[in-house]
């Protein structure tokens, strides 16, 4: 063995990942929950519901989205058609209380070779915000990634100025990993991007907390939570 090869053999490496193979791409399948159903986005099926929901949603909600604003119905439908046609897997979030689609979310930046996937393109109409359905939707997407598809890392990224998104990532159990400076040019402005992630070893603990939070016993007759998800996650992590 040469001096160089002995020196190389002594250098540290990460944990071994035996028998690793590329993960499957997410199929375009329905994810069913107690409070919501995630259906692969279809403009013919979901367009009318989403137009109705977003046409009365606060225009400020578009600030950190790729689209400038709701604009016209035609512009919005073109945006939906573009999203549905991408390699990213876009879902329409159907609120089971109403049977209407009222939000969207997607799997994006899919790196099947390394088992990394991002949840993004999340946009809830005002009709859907602060409902059980939005938290359950994130749980269903996480569970599908870790348990059905076997991915190792689940990412959440947002504009560093997007404080609601950053708070939501932490509430959902993502770990903050830092700021990527000058990561993008968005709508003609610099975007520094905040990165968050969950890894597969963390999922069993988070799953337990989510299942407790989503249980009907966690809500009173008015639908108010008895215990917050953040508290349940903190307790499960101890």
Protein Blocks (a to p, Z undefined) as FASTA:
>chain_A
ZZklmmmmmpccddddehiacdddddddddddfkbccddddfklmmmmmmmmmmmgcfkl
mmmgmbfblmimklmmmmmmmmmmmmbdcdddddfklopafbdcddehiafknopacdeh
iacdfklgopaklmmmmmmmmmmmmmmnopabdcddddfklmmlmmmmmmnopacebjce
hkbccehiacddddddddfklmmmmmmmmmmmmpmklpcfkopafbdfklmmmmmmZZ
